[in-house]
Amino acid sequence: MERRDFIQEEIEKIGIFLKRTLSKLMNIKTETSSDDFESIENEFINNIDFDLKYFTTLKETEVENYLSSFKFSEESLEKIALIFIELSKSNSITNSDKIARLSKAIEILNYADKLNSSFSIERNQQKNYIFELIQNIEVE
């Protein structure tokens, strides 16, 4: 019973951390700099041992293994995808980096879909939105 309580507490901590990070990003908007990304990256490493920079380098086939090692809930995965979307809106990164971050958001949502056999309309809408964002970015 204590183990289950500990796991539930850890899941709640992750949720709170992700909400706080997402809120911070929403307030920064398009002025996100590389310093902001590094700050957020450090927060991810320090709070949940998730390496954003390393994650962005993973091939699509490696993403699932990396994410599965964290035992994220679907809700947490959706928040991480939103964080990648917000990070892609920065004016201080290249268009190819924007596309890479948006692609990671799609991969995260695809993994969330695999966790649950039921279809999520919200996740599907989110993926369609991301595809639209990608199409509107000029390739360098």
Secondary structure, DSSP 8 states (H G I E B T S, - for coil): -HHHHHHHHHHHHHHHHHHHHHHHHHHHGGG--HHHHHHHHHHHHHHH---HHHHHHS-HHHHHHHHHTTT--HHHHHHHHHHHHHHHT-TTS-HHHHHHHHHHHHHHHHHHHHH-SS--HHHHHHHHHHHHHHHTS---
